[in-house]
Amino acid sequence: MERKYDATYHLGNTVVHVVAPPPMTEAEKEKILREFYRHAWNAWNLLSVEERLRINAEYE
């Protein structure tokens, strides 16, 4: 199956293909974002309290 790319960049010895997401409704986008945030918070909550505090301190 031939893939269609929205853009292709040649950076030195690296080829980067950019693929745009398929067309979707605003409701579908919101659902995907909610899932993304839910998984991100789950990952964050798996860290120890000490690790979360260390990471927060780096960005203050």
C-alpha positions in Angstrom: 0.0 0.0 0.0 1.4 3.4 -1.0 1.3 6.0 1.7 0.4 9.6 0.9 2.3 12.2 2.9 1.3 15.8 3.4 5.0 16.8 3.4 8.4 15.3 3.1 11.6 16.9 4.4 15.2 15.8 3.8 17.3 16.9 6.8 20.9 15.7 6.2 20.7 11.9 6.1 17.2 11.9 7.6 13.9 11.8 5.8 10.9 13.1 7.7 7.4 12.3 6.3 4.5 14.4 7.8 1.1 12.8 7.9 -2.0 14.9 8.7 -4.8 13.4 10.7 -7.9 12.3 8.9 -10.8 14.7 8.6 -12.9 14.7 11.8 -15.6 16.6 13.6 -15.0 18.9 16.5 -16.7 16.3 18.8 -14.2 13.6 17.6 -11.3 16.0 18.2 -12.5 16.8 21.7 -12.9 13.1 22.5 -9.3 12.4 21.4 -8.0 15.3 23.5 -9.9 14.1 26.6 -8.4 10.6 26.1 -4.9 12.2 25.7 -5.3 14.2 28.9 -6.6 11.2 30.8 -3.7 9.1 29.8 -1.2 11.9 30.6 -2.6 12.3 34.1 -2.6 8.6 34.6 1.1 8.5 33.7 1.8 11.5 36.0 0.0 9.9 38.9 2.2 6.8 38.5 5.3 8.8 39.5 6.2 9.0 43.1 5.5 12.2 45.0 9.2 13.0 45.2 9.6 12.6 41.4 6.6 14.9 40.7 8.0 17.5 43.1 11.5 17.3 41.4 9.9 17.7 38.0 7.8 20.6 39.1 10.8 22.3 40.7 12.6 22.2 37.3 9.9 24.3 35.7 9.3 26.9 38.4 
